[in-house]
Structure formats: structure tokens, C-alpha cells
Amino acid sequence: MHLIIAEKHIAAKRIASILSQDKLKQIRVSGVDTYEFGSGEERKVFIGLSGHIVKLDFPKAYNNWQKVEAEELIDAQVITTSTQVKIVSALKKLGKETTKATIATDYDREGELIGVEAVDILKSVNPDIEFDRVHYSAITPKEIHDAFGNPSRIDFNLADAGHSRQVIDLVWGASLTRYISLAAGRLGNMFLSVGRVQSPTLALIVEREKERDAFVAKKYWELSASLQTKKGEIFQAEHKTSRFWEKEEVDSILKKLKDTALVSSITTSTKTDKQPTPFNTTEFISAASALGYTASSAMNIAESLYMNGFISYPRTDNTVYPESIDLRAQIEIFAKGPFKEYAEKLLAKKELVPTRGKKETTDHPPIYPASLAKKSELSEQEWKVYELVVRRFFATFAEPAEWETIKARFDISGEEFKANGARLVVPGWRWYYPYNAPEDRLLPVLTEGDQLAVLSKDVAEKETQPPGRYGQGRLIKIMEELGLGTKATRHEIISKLYSRAYIHGNPLQPTKTAFAVVESLEKFAPTISKPDMTSKLEADMDRIAEGEIPEEEVLNESREMLFSVFRDLAENRDNISESLRAGLREDKIIGVCPECGSKLMVMRSKKGGRFIGCEGYPECNFSLPLPRGGKVIVTEKTCDQHDLYHISIINSGKRPWNLGCPQCNFLEWQKVQEEEKKNNNGKIKPKKITDISGIGKVTAEKLTEAGVSDVKDLVSIDPLELSRTTNIPVKKIRSWQDAVA
């Protein structure tokens, strides 16, 4: 039997369908769907993994944070445990009758490691299996047939590079996270995550926010004039001095300006707008970010399109199409369908010469459309990303765009004013790729010596602006430049920073917790917050992949680096604890209590519920409710009426809930309750949980154990979260909430 192993179930099914010409059978093995065709020695069985089916961990003896020092994890044994029991069981069962196995996982470090993990499982039950490897960059018939017609060997160096990353990230992340969390007193679900790539990335975001905080706005003034031609055409011209830093200077010029302008010069020229280079992962994420996609969602959609054979592999550094791709044939795919007009225009060219970027690698080509998709086959979001990839592909074969630019200069009472115009005269590549195109700036037809009427003179007072926050696309480019993470992991790092409540919004804004962690690290263990260390390890992992150095050498070097970090931490244990606790407290402050003037803070009740309470308790009982689930993010925006910070609630896998001002939110809730009460036709509302129909003594006890002891708790809790905790149907919980409302 010949066993073929793909990285995901959908990939296994698609590859099996291509190779069998849709003549395959679906058979369940150990609860896992497999696909097969042929019989006897020609029988081929396809199975999809679920990414990594095993994970690295420490032995259970190291799990107790209070008894095992964080530093002990550096030299601790690292073990492998199964994460997909059914798939492992299916592999072992199939392995016993397998004579040959082909690894058909994605071709990169992670894919090679995933394949080797499967190899190790198969060898444990049948050491005589013959193994080979196939490489492909798109799950299309041609690519798959070519790949299986030219198998190669498994690259164990590449797998070792992926494995070293797993070990290093586990040891660094677990030991530092444990140390910092214990120092801050943040345990359980509130632990403070620290990581080899994550922390330098967070430091970049915090550093930009510090630049913004330190920025001192400076006033300046802009002087413009509204001009009119003899034909009645009106346009704006600005003074040649773009910014006046002294009000007296602009006022002095304003006083002398008369009501006539002379066209002193007209300069017309042509500007060439070069075509874009092919998409690699970073450039793709940047372009998708400009369309409103987060880095994570863009990559998830791209992964889905790849698995279904619509685009090539989306994790690539390459920006040069390899000679192995028949580019004309690839464009001919689109000679029918919604992109027909664009494809035909390119195909009419005698020679197709694509642009070339600066990075050329041999693992995967740039991202390109692999097959023609119908709009009906894809979701709206998938289609937008697919169209982006198609149009970028076309644009790399197009001509440059050309703009006609006009620089006009005017004399108004001896002062020079200017107006610039531009219009697209040759659309070139922008016809294929219209995203973020600059608009035409048209000026009327002007001739040197023309007299124009000055309709008005305007002075605008403005302020200099702080440097902008990083968007996700821009941050990923900086991470790439600094050697932080890889093309496959950078978007995941950003997602982790969101989930840990270190950042919120887009552009990215750090929370006070992020400030506390980064400032403590920068002051007492700066190695963790700088990119140098992680960049060095990334380079070493590349050398493992190339077979230049053994994995163990890099792992030992990593451990030595980490021991050095812990020496710094040990010398400053008390200072780190004090710094973290002070900073974390800041992230809980909502504002000032309207009743006593003390600070309002995010607090927890004895039963575990959250609320906003007054530090003046018990003398002051002022409080505001908070949703029970999710992480509370205190933003920098304040309420004009109550002077309280707006808050957001982050739940994993969901869009942030912008709650706004907690007092406004509570007052609005009370208002709604009162209105519903008036419209309730005199119906008496339940005062106790057991007054609600369907809630008896046993159910009430179950709700109390989940932290819902009164009607107020029931109203404010997320029904989905309560359902997960109690196994009570969501529909029933909502009906109870409706009865209380």
C-alpha cells in the first residue's frame, strides 16, 4: 500500500481527487476520513493531518508555577505529546500495512517538520517503510502531477530548523512568562505573556507610542488664495512657504496682497509610475491591510484559497517568478470569465516580461492565481482577496503608468504662490490594479502672463501631528527588516498581542499593561526587548536549514543566552516586581469617582465577578457593572460628560466590543429597562432567580456556582459563556434574560 500524507484534510482530498481523476473512495480509519483508489500493490491511501499532530511540552512535574523556579525550565527535558489522538491512531493503523509513504505537506520549515512528525509515528510501527517527498506550490492538476512524477527526499535539515524554533520558543516563552507573571502577581488566565519574538515586537509598538506621547505639537499657519480665470474657473493656490511658524509673518504678507494674480510660470512634464513587483507574503499582507483586512484574516483567507487550488502557496519570500511557470499559459486561464478583458490585452503582447522584486528564493514562487474561480464559489471576503491576487499578477506584466504633471507659479503683489496638477495620461498597470490610485488633480488651462482674479485669501491655523501608529501591514514590514519572526509567523505574533490584551485597535495602540511589561524588560533585562538576540537566532535557524550547523549547537547557544537574561532578572527581582505591579495598576484605572473623588478601578468581587468600584470603599459604594466575560481594555478616549475612560471588551476569536463610557452604557441600560417596564402591561418582573419560570433549586445552585446569584448577574452575563460553563442551552438562558428584562 502507498500512503500519501498531506498537511490538512482538504488538501488530502483535493490531491486524491486529482490523482484518481475523481475515482476515489472515502473510508473512515480510527474516526478519520481517508481517501483511496486502486487495489493490491497499486492501492493508494490519502490522509490529511491537522497541521502539527504532536506538540512539545515539559513533563508534568514542571507545571507547578509555585514550586518550580522559572529558570529550571531552561535545561528541563522537552517531551512530545499527541494533540490529535485519532489521527495518530489512524497513522499507526495504516502504517502497519504501508510499504511506501509519500510526504505531501506544505514545503517550508513547518510543513517539513509536520511531515517528519508523521514519519516518526509510522516508523514506530513499521521501520521498513520507504519514504519520499513531493513539492508543489499550488494544488492544481499540473502542479500535483508534476510533483508526484518527480519525488525527492525528505529534508531533515529543514525539519530540524522548524523543530529548533519550537524548542526555543517553548523554553523562552514558558520560562520568561512564568517569571514575569509571578513577579507581577498575575496568575491563571491573567498571566503576562513574554516571548522571544513577541516582546521585541511589542517594544516597537510601545516605543512608537512613547514618541507620540513625548511629541509637542507646534502651531503653524498656511496661506492660500482662491483664484479665478477669465472663463470663471476657480482653483486654489498655496503660498510657496508651506508653513509659517510666526503668525506675525503671515499677517504681514496677508495685508499686502491685492486682488490680482499673474501667472509667472507654467512647467509641464511627464512622470513615470513603475509597475508593482509580484506578491510575497509581506507585500500581500500590506496590500490586504490597505483594503481593511487584518494580517491574520488576510492569511487565513489566502490559506483557504490555496487549499482549494485557487492561488499558490501564500507563505513565500520570493518576488521573482521562476522560469518553471509558463506565465502565458497562466494568463490564458483567465481568457474567459470576469477577467477576460484584462487577460486578452496581456495576451496580445508579443512578449510577457514581468517585474522582478529584490528577493529571489527557490522554495516557492511569488503568490499568483493558480486557477480560475467563479464568484459564486467564494465568499465575499474570499473573492476580494482572490481578485487582489489576480489583479496584482496582471499588473506585473503591464506597462508603466504615466502622469502629466503641471507646476504653476503665480505672483500676487510680489509674493509667490503655487498650484500643482496631475492627470493620468497612460493608465498602464493601474488599469489592471486600481487599488489606492491617486486621483487626478486638474488645473484649468493657463498661459504664462495670464491675469487672474483673487477671490479670497485664507489663513488656516494648524498643528504639527505626532508620528502615526503602526498599522499591521507596516509593522510586519518592520518585523521583516529587523529579522523578527518569519513570513509564516509574523501575523500570528500580532494576533497573540491582541489576545493577551497588550494592544488594541488598528492602527495598533498599546495598553498600560504593555507599557508596564516593556518598560520593566527594557530597564532590567533589555536583551528580551531588543531584536538583536532573536534576529541572531533566526539567522542560526537558517543555517540549520542549509545544513551548515547542527540543531543542538543552536539550542545550546539559545540556552546560554537565556541564562544570561535570567542573571539580569535575578539581580533586579524586587525592582521588576515593583515596576510591573505599579504599571499594571494603571491599566485598571477608569477615572475619578463622581461621588467621593477617589479613583474608580476595575475590581473583582469575592464571587469572581467584575465591576468598576471605588477605592473609597467601604465609605463609598459607587459602582458600575462590567460584562463578565472577555478582557477589559481601558482606552485613551474619555467621556465628555463623565470624564471616564472608554473601555473595550476582547473575547478570543471575536471582534472587540467597544463598550464606550461605562457610566453612559449603564445609564442607557437603565433607561431601556425602565421603558420596557412601562411597556410590560403591569406584568410583575422576577426579583429573585428562582422567581423565573424554569429555574428551580437545582438549576439555581448550578447558576450560583457559575457566578450568577441574582437577577442582575443574569442580565449582564454573556449567554454563550454561561452555556459553556453550565451546559444549559443558550436559547433557554436568553429566554430567562428576556423574562427579567
C-alpha positions in Angstrom: 0.0 0.0 0.0 1.2 3.5 -0.8 0.3 6.1 1.9 0.2 9.8 0.9 0.2 12.3 3.8 -1.0 15.9 3.3 -0.9 18.7 5.8 -4.7 19.3 6.0 -7.8 17.1 5.3 -8.9 19.4 2.5 -5.5 19.2 0.8 -5.5 15.4 1.0 -9.0 15.2 -0.5 -8.1 17.5 -3.4 -4.8 15.8 -4.2 -6.5 12.4 -4.1 -9.2 13.7 -6.4 -6.7 15.0 -8.9 -4.5 11.8 -9.0 -7.5 9.5 -9.1 -9.4 11.6 -11.7 -12.3 11.7 -9.1 -12.5 7.9 -8.9 -11.8 7.6 -5.2 -13.5 6.0 -2.2 -13.9 7.7 1.2 -13.0 5.3 4.1 -13.0 6.1 7.8 -10.0 4.9 9.7 -9.9 5.3 13.5 -12.5 8.1 13.2 -10.5 9.9 10.5 -11.7 10.3 6.8 -9.2 8.9 4.3 -9.4 8.6 0.5 -8.2 5.8 -1.6 -8.1 4.3 -5.1 -6.5 1.3 -6.8 -6.1 -2.2 -5.4 -3.4 -4.6 -4.3 0.1 -3.2 -4.6 -1.3 -0.2 -6.6 -3.6 0.8 -3.7 -3.1 4.4 -2.7 -4.5 5.9 0.5 -4.5 9.6 1.3 -4.8 11.1 4.8 -4.8 14.7 5.9 -3.2 15.8 9.2 -4.3 18.8 11.2 -1.1 20.7 11.0 1.0 19.6 13.9 -0.4 16.4 15.4 2.1 16.4 18.3 3.4 19.3 20.4 6.4 20.0 22.6 5.9 20.4 26.3 7.6 19.9 29.7 7.0 16.9 31.9 4.1 17.4 34.3 6.5 17.8 37.2 7.3 21.3 35.9 3.8 22.5 35.7 3.5 23.9 39.2 4.5 27.6 39.0 4.8 28.0 42.7 7.1 25.0 43.3 9.3 25.1 40.2 11.5 28.1 39.6 11.2 29.6 36.1 14.9 29.3 35.5 14.7 25.5 35.9 12.7 25.3 32.6 15.8 26.3 30.6 17.5 23.0 31.0 14.3 20.9 31.5 13.6 17.9 29.4 11.3 18.7 26.4 8.9 15.9 25.6 6.5 15.3 22.7 2.8 14.7 23.3 0.0 13.9 20.9 -2.5 16.6 20.1 -4.6 14.7 17.6 -5.2 11.2 19.1 -7.5 10.0 16.3 -5.1 11.0 13.5 -2.1 9.4 15.3 -4.1 6.2 15.8 -5.1 6.2 12.1 -1.4 6.7 11.0 -0.3 3.8 13.2 -3.1 1.5 11.8 -2.3 2.4 8.2 1.4 2.3 8.9 1.3 -1.4 9.6 0.3 -2.3 6.1 2.2 0.5 4.3 5.2 -0.3 2.1 5.8 3.2 0.8 4.8 6.6 2.2 4.9 10.0 0.4 5.1 13.2 2.5 3.0 15.8 0.7 2.8 18.5 3.3 3.5 22.2 2.6 7.1 22.9 1.5 8.5 25.1 4.2 10.0 24.5 7.7 6.7 23.9 9.4 5.5 21.6 6.6 8.7 19.6 6.6 8.6 19.2 10.4 4.9 18.2 10.3 5.9 15.6 7.7 8.8 14.3 9.8 6.4 14.0 12.8 4.2 11.7 10.8 7.3 9.8 9.6 8.4 9.1 13.2 4.9 7.8 14.1 4.9 5.5 11.1 8.4 4.2 11.8 7.4 3.4 15.4 5.0 0.7 14.0 6.8 -0.2 10.7 10.5 0.7 10.4 10.7 -0.8 6.9 8.5 1.8 5.2 10.2 3.6 2.2 9.7 7.3 2.3 9.8 10.1 -0.3 8.8 13.7 -0.6 6.8 15.8 -3.1 7.0 19.6 -3.5 4.3 21.8 -5.0 3.3 25.4 -4.8 -0.3 25.2 -5.9 -2.9 22.4 -5.6 -3.7 22.3 -9.3 -3.7 19.2 -11.6 -0.5 20.2 -13.4 1.5 21.0 -10.2 0.3 17.9 -8.4 1.0 15.6 -11.4 4.5 17.2 -11.8 5.2 16.9 -8.1 4.3 13.2 -7.9 6.2 12.5 -11.1 9.4 13.9 -9.6 9.6 13.0 -5.9 12.6 13.9 -3.8 13.9 13.1 -0.4 12.7 14.5 2.9 14.8 17.5 4.0 15.7 16.6 7.6 17.8 19.8 8.0 14.8 21.9 7.1 12.7 19.9 9.6 15.4 20.4 12.3 15.2 24.2 11.7 11.5 24.1 12.3 12.0 21.9 15.4 14.6 24.2 16.9 12.2 27.1 16.6 9.6 25.1 18.5 12.1 24.2 21.3 13.5 27.7 21.6 10.1 29.4 21.6 8.8 27.0 24.2 11.7 27.4 26.5 12.0 31.2 26.2 8.2 31.7 26.3 7.5 29.4 29.2 10.4 30.4 31.5 10.1 34.2 30.9 6.3 34.2 31.1 6.4 32.3 34.4 9.0 34.6 35.8 7.3 37.9 34.8 3.8 36.7 35.8 4.9 35.6 39.2 6.8 38.9 39.7 3.6 40.8 38.8 1.3 38.6 40.8 -0.7 37.8 37.6 -1.5 34.1 37.5 -4.3 32.0 36.0 -5.9 33.4 32.9 -4.4 36.8 33.7 -0.8 35.7 33.2 1.7 38.0 31.4 2.9 36.5 28.2 6.6 37.1 27.2 8.2 35.7 24.1 11.4 35.7 22.0 9.7 37.4 19.1 6.6 38.7 20.8 8.4 41.0 23.3 10.7 42.9 20.8 7.6 43.4 18.6 5.6 44.8 21.4 8.5 47.0 22.3 8.3 48.5 18.8 4.7 49.4 19.4 5.3 50.9 22.8 8.3 52.9 21.6 6.2 54.5 18.9 3.5 55.3 21.5 6.2 56.9 23.7 7.3 59.1 20.7 3.7 60.1 20.3 3.3 60.9 24.0 6.6 62.9 24.0 5.6 64.8 20.9 4.9 68.5 21.5 2.6 70.0 18.9 3.7 73.2 17.3 1.3 75.7 15.7 1.8 76.8 12.2 -0.2 78.7 9.6 -0.9 78.0 5.9 -1.7 80.8 3.5 -3.8 80.1 0.3 -5.7 82.1 -2.3 -8.7 81.2 -4.3 -8.1 82.2 -7.9 -10.4 82.6 -10.9 -9.7 82.6 -14.6 -11.4 84.8 -17.1 -13.6 81.8 -18.1 -14.8 81.6 -14.5 -12.8 78.5 -13.5 -11.9 78.6 -9.8 -9.0 76.8 -8.1 -6.7 77.0 -5.1 -3.1 78.2 -4.9 -0.8 78.0 -1.8 2.0 80.3 -0.8 5.4 79.0 -1.6 6.2 78.9 2.1 4.2 75.8 3.1 4.2 76.5 6.8 4.6 79.9 8.6 5.8 79.4 12.1 5.1 83.0 13.2 1.6 84.5 13.0 3.0 88.0 12.5 4.8 86.9 9.3 1.7 85.5 7.7 -0.4 88.5 8.8 2.2 90.9 7.3 2.0 89.1 3.9 -1.8 88.9 4.0 -2.1 92.7 4.4 -0.1 93.5 1.2 -1.9 91.0 -1.1 -4.1 92.7 -3.7 -6.9 91.2 -5.8 -4.9 90.3 -8.9 -2.6 87.4 -9.6 -0.2 87.0 -12.5 0.7 83.6 -14.0 4.5 83.8 -13.7 5.5 80.3 -15.0 4.0 77.0 -16.2 6.1 73.9 -16.3 4.7 70.7 -17.8 6.4 67.3 -17.5 5.7 63.6 -17.6 6.2 61.3 -14.6 6.6 57.5 -15.0 4.7 55.4 -12.4 6.5 52.0 -12.3 4.6 48.7 -12.1 4.5 46.8 -8.8 6.5 43.7 -8.1 5.0 40.2 -7.5 3.4 39.5 -4.2 5.4 37.8 -1.5 3.8 37.3 2.0 4.8 40.7 3.4 3.7 42.6 0.4 0.4 40.7 0.2 -0.4 41.4 3.8 0.4 45.1 3.3 -1.9 45.3 0.3 -4.7 43.4 2.1 -4.2 45.7 5.1 -4.9 48.7 2.9 -8.2 47.1 2.0 -9.2 46.7 5.7 -8.1 43.1 6.4 -6.1 42.3 9.5 -2.9 40.4 8.9 -4.4 37.3 10.4 -7.7 37.3 8.5 -5.8 38.0 5.2 -3.6 35.0 5.7 -6.5 32.8 6.8 -8.4 33.7 3.6 -5.3 33.2 1.5 -4.7 29.7 3.1 -8.3 28.7 2.2 -7.8 29.9 -1.4 -4.6 27.9 -1.6 -6.1 24.7 -0.2 -8.9 24.9 -2.8 -6.5 25.3 -5.6 -7.3 29.0 -6.5 -3.9 30.6 -5.6 -0.4 29.5 -5.0 1.2 28.9 -1.6 0.8 32.2 0.4 3.9 31.9 2.6 6.8 32.9 0.5 9.6 35.5 0.5 10.0 35.3 -3.3 9.3 38.3 -5.5 10.6 36.8 -8.8 8.5 34.4 -10.9 10.6 31.2 -11.6 11.2 30.0 -15.2 9.3 26.8 -14.4 6.0 28.7 -14.5 4.5 29.0 -18.0 3.3 32.6 -17.5 1.5 33.0 -20.8 -0.4 29.7 -20.1 -1.2 31.0 -16.6 -2.8 34.2 -18.1 -4.7 32.2 -20.7 -6.6 30.6 -17.8 -8.4 34.0 -17.4 -9.3 34.4 -21.1 -12.8 33.6 -20.1 -14.7 34.8 -17.1 -14.7 38.1 -15.2 -11.1 38.9 -16.0 -11.4 38.2 -19.8 -10.8 41.8 -20.9 -7.6 42.1 -18.9 -6.2 38.7 -19.9 -6.8 39.3 -23.6 -5.0 42.6 -23.5 -1.9 41.0 -21.9 -2.1 38.0 -24.3 -2.0 40.4 -27.3 1.6 41.4 -26.3 4.3 39.6 -28.2 6.4 39.2 -25.1 5.4 38.9 -21.5 8.1 40.4 -19.3 7.1 40.5 -15.6 8.6 42.8 -13.0 11.2 41.4 -10.6 11.5 42.2 -6.9 14.6 42.2 -4.8 14.1 38.8 -3.2 14.5 35.6 -5.1 14.2 32.2 -3.4 13.8 28.7 -4.6 11.2 27.2 -2.2 8.0 28.8 -3.6 7.2 31.3 -6.3 5.5 34.7 -5.5 1.8 34.5 -4.8 -0.1 34.1 -8.1 -3.6 33.0 -9.1 -3.4 29.2 -9.8 -6.8 28.7 -11.4 -10.0 30.5 -12.5 -12.6 30.9 -9.7 -16.2 31.7 -10.1 -17.6 34.4 -7.9 -20.3 32.0 -6.8 -17.7 29.6 -5.5 -16.3 32.0 -3.0 -17.5 34.1 -0.1 -17.5 37.9 -0.5 -14.2 38.2 1.5 -12.5 35.3 -0.3 -13.4 36.9 -3.7 -12.0 40.2 -2.7 -8.7 38.6 -1.7 -8.7 36.4 -4.8 -9.3 39.4 -7.1 -6.5 41.3 -5.4 -4.1 38.4 -6.2 -5.3 38.2 -9.8 -5.0 41.9 -10.4 -1.6 42.1 -8.9 -0.4 39.2 -11.1 -1.7 41.0 -14.2 -0.2 44.3 -13.1 3.3 42.8 -13.0 3.1 42.2 -16.8 1.7 45.6 -17.7 3.3 48.8 -19.0 4.3 51.6 -16.6 1.6 54.2 -15.9 2.3 57.8 -17.0 1.2 61.0 -15.4 1.3 64.5 -16.9 2.3 67.0 -14.2 1.9 70.7 -14.2 3.6 73.1 -11.9 2.1 76.6 -12.0 3.6 79.7 -10.2 1.7 82.9 -9.5 2.7 86.4 -8.5 0.3 88.1 -6.1 1.7 91.5 -5.0 5.3 90.3 -5.1 4.5 87.0 -3.2 4.9 83.7 -5.0 2.1 81.2 -4.8 2.0 77.7 -6.4 -0.5 75.1 -7.6 0.3 71.6 -8.9 -1.8 69.5 -11.1 -1.5 65.9 -12.3 -3.6 63.7 -14.6 -3.2 60.1 -15.6 -2.5 60.0 -19.3 -1.4 56.4 -19.8 -3.2 54.1 -17.3 -0.7 51.2 -17.8 -0.7 48.8 -14.9 -3.2 50.9 -12.9 -5.9 49.8 -15.3 -5.3 46.2 -14.0 -4.7 47.1 -10.4 -6.8 50.1 -9.4 -6.2 49.9 -5.6 -5.1 53.1 -3.8 -4.7 55.0 -7.0 -4.1 58.8 -6.6 -6.8 61.0 -8.0 -6.3 63.4 -10.9 -5.6 67.0 -9.7 -6.8 69.1 -12.6 -5.9 72.7 -13.2 -7.5 75.0 -15.8 -5.6 75.7 -19.0 -3.2 78.5 -18.0 -0.7 80.6 -20.0 2.3 82.5 -18.7 1.3 86.1 -18.3 -2.4 85.5 -17.7 -4.2 87.8 -15.3 -6.3 86.0 -12.6 -8.8 87.4 -10.1 -8.0 86.7 -6.4 -11.4 85.9 -4.9 -10.2 85.3 -1.4 -7.1 85.0 0.8 -7.3 82.4 3.5 -5.2 81.6 6.5 -5.5 78.2 8.2 -4.2 77.6 11.7 -2.9 74.1 12.2 -0.7 72.0 14.4 2.1 69.5 13.7 1.0 65.9 14.2 2.8 63.2 16.2 4.2 60.2 14.3 1.4 57.8 13.3 0.8 54.5 15.0 1.8 51.3 13.1 -0.8 49.6 11.0 -0.5 45.8 10.8 0.9 45.8 7.3 3.6 48.4 8.2 4.5 46.6 11.4 5.0 43.3 9.6 7.4 45.1 7.1 9.4 46.4 10.0 9.5 43.0 11.7 10.8 41.6 8.4 13.5 44.2 8.2 14.6 43.5 11.8 14.6 39.7 11.4 11.7 39.3 13.9 9.8 36.1 13.1 9.2 34.6 9.7 6.8 35.0 6.9 4.6 32.3 8.4 4.6 33.6 12.0 4.6 37.4 11.9 0.8 37.8 11.6 0.4 35.2 14.4 2.6 37.2 16.7 0.3 40.3 16.2 -2.8 38.1 16.8 -1.2 37.0 20.1 -0.5 40.5 21.2 -4.2 41.3 20.7 -5.4 38.2 22.6 -3.1 39.0 25.5 -4.7 42.4 25.7 -1.3 44.1 25.1 -2.7 46.0 22.1 -6.0 47.1 20.7 -7.3 48.9 17.7 -5.8 49.2 14.2 -3.5 51.2 13.9 -2.0 49.4 16.9 -2.2 51.0 20.3 -0.5 49.5 23.4 -2.3 49.2 26.7 -0.9 50.3 30.0 -0.1 46.6 30.7 2.1 46.6 27.5 3.9 49.7 28.8 4.5 48.1 32.2 5.9 44.9 30.7 8.1 46.6 28.1 9.4 49.2 30.4 10.3 46.6 33.1 12.1 44.5 30.5 13.9 47.4 28.9 15.2 48.6 32.3 16.1 45.3 33.9 16.5 42.8 31.1 17.0 44.7 27.9 18.1 41.7 25.8 14.4 40.4 25.8 13.0 43.6 24.3 15.6 44.2 21.6 15.5 42.5 18.2 19.3 41.6 18.1 19.0 38.3 20.0 16.0 37.0 18.2 17.5 38.1 14.8 20.7 36.2 15.6 18.7 33.0 16.5 16.7 33.4 13.2 19.9 33.5 11.2 21.2 30.4 13.0 18.0 28.6 12.2 18.5 29.4 8.6 22.0 27.9 8.9 20.4 24.7 10.3 18.1 24.5 7.3 21.1 24.8 5.0 23.0 22.1 6.8 25.8 24.4 8.0 25.4 23.8 11.7 23.7 21.1 13.8 20.4 21.9 15.7 21.9 21.1 19.1 24.5 23.8 18.7 21.8 26.4 18.2 19.7 25.1 21.1 22.7 25.3 23.4 23.5 28.8 22.3 19.9 29.8 22.9 20.0 28.3 26.4 23.2 30.3 27.2 21.5 33.5 26.0 18.5 32.8 28.3 20.7 32.0 31.3 22.3 35.4 30.8 18.9 37.0 30.7 17.9 35.3 34.0 21.1 36.6 35.6 19.9 40.1 34.9 16.4 39.3 36.2 17.7 37.8 39.4 19.7 40.9 40.2 16.6 43.0 39.9 13.8 40.8 41.2 12.3 43.3 43.6 12.6 46.2 41.2 10.9 44.2 38.5 8.1 43.2 40.7 7.5 46.8 41.9 7.7 48.2 38.4 5.3 45.7 37.0 2.7 46.0 39.8 2.7 49.8 39.6 2.3 49.8 35.9 -0.4 47.1 35.9 -2.4 49.1 38.4 -2.5 52.0 35.9 -4.3 49.7 33.4 -7.2 49.3 35.9 -8.0 53.0 36.5 -11.2 54.1 34.8 -11.4 57.7 36.2 -12.5 59.6 39.2 -15.5 58.6 41.4 -18.3 61.2 40.9 -19.4 60.8 44.5 -16.2 61.0 46.6 -13.3 61.9 44.2 -11.4 58.6 44.7 -10.2 56.5 41.8 -12.5 54.2 40.0 -10.9 50.8 39.3 -11.7 47.5 37.6 -12.2 45.2 40.5 -13.3 41.6 41.3 -16.0 40.6 43.8 -15.5 37.7 46.2 -17.5 35.5 43.9 -15.2 36.3 41.0 -17.5 38.8 39.2 -16.0 42.0 37.7 -17.2 45.5 38.2 -15.9 49.1 38.4 -15.6 50.1 42.0 -14.4 53.0 44.1 -11.1 52.9 46.0 -13.0 54.8 48.8 -15.0 51.6 49.7 -16.5 50.9 52.2 -17.1 54.6 52.8 -18.2 55.0 49.2 -20.3 52.3 47.5 -20.4 53.8 43.9 -20.0 51.1 41.3 -20.7 50.3 37.7 -21.3 46.8 36.1 -19.0 45.1 33.6 -19.6 42.2 31.3 -18.5 39.0 33.0 -16.6 37.6 30.0 -13.6 38.9 28.0 -10.6 41.1 28.8 -11.2 44.7 29.7 -9.2 47.2 27.7 -9.0 50.7 29.0 -8.6 53.1 26.0 -7.2 56.6 26.0 -10.5 58.1 24.9 -12.6 59.8 27.6 -16.2 60.6 28.0 -17.0 64.3 27.7 -19.8 64.0 30.2 -18.4 61.7 32.9 -14.6 62.1 32.3 -14.2 58.3 32.4 -12.1 56.3 30.0 -13.9 54.4 27.4 -13.4 50.6 27.6 -13.4 47.7 25.1 -14.0 44.1 25.8 -11.9 41.5 24.0 -13.1 37.9 23.6 -10.9 35.4 21.8 -11.9 34.9 18.2 -14.5 37.7 18.2 -14.5 41.4 17.2 -13.7 43.7 20.1 -16.9 45.1 21.8 -16.4 48.9 22.2 -18.5 49.4 25.3 -17.6 53.2 25.4 -18.1 55.1 28.7 -19.1 52.5 31.3 -21.4 55.1 33.1 -23.1 56.2 29.8 -23.6 52.5 29.0 -25.1 51.7 32.4 -27.4 54.7 32.3 -28.6 53.7 28.8 -29.2 50.2 30.0 -31.3 51.5 32.9 -33.3 53.7 30.6 -34.1 50.7 28.3 -35.1 48.7 31.3 -37.4 51.4 32.5 -39.0 51.8 29.1 -39.5 48.1 28.8 -41.0 48.0 32.3 -43.5 50.7 31.3 -44.5 48.7 28.2 -44.8 45.4 30.1 -48.6 45.9 30.8 -48.2 45.8 34.5 -46.5 42.4 34.5 -44.5 41.8 37.7 -40.9 41.1 37.0 -38.9 38.5 38.9 -36.9 39.8 41.9 -35.1 36.5 42.6 -33.6 34.0 40.2 -36.0 31.3 41.5 -38.9 33.6 40.6 -38.1 32.9 36.9 -40.1 30.1 35.3 -37.9 27.2 34.6 -35.3 27.9 37.4 -35.7 25.6 40.3 -33.5 24.9 43.3 -31.0 22.6 41.5 -30.7 25.0 38.5 -30.3 28.0 40.8 -27.4 26.2 42.5 -25.8 25.4 39.2 -26.1 29.1 38.2 -24.7 30.3 41.6 -21.6 28.0 41.1 -21.1 29.8 37.7 -21.2 33.2 39.5 -24.9 34.1 38.7 -26.5 34.5 42.1 -29.1 37.2 41.4 -31.2 38.7 38.6 -28.6 41.5 38.0 -25.9 38.9 37.3 -28.2 37.0 34.9 -28.9 40.1 32.9 -25.3 41.2 32.4 -23.7 37.8 31.7 -22.9 36.6 28.2 -25.4 33.7 27.5 -22.9 31.8 25.4 -20.3 31.9 28.1 -22.8 30.8 30.7 -24.0 28.0 28.5 -20.4 26.7 28.1 -20.0 26.7 31.9 -23.3 25.1 32.9 -24.3 23.1 29.8 -27.7 24.9 29.9 -28.9 25.6 26.3 -28.2 29.2 25.1 -31.8 29.5 24.0 -33.1 28.8 27.5 -30.7 31.3 29.1 -31.8 34.0 26.6 -35.4 33.3 27.4 -34.7 33.8 31.1 -32.9 37.1 30.3 -35.9 38.2 28.3 -38.1 37.4 31.3 -36.0 39.5 33.6 -35.7 42.4 31.1 
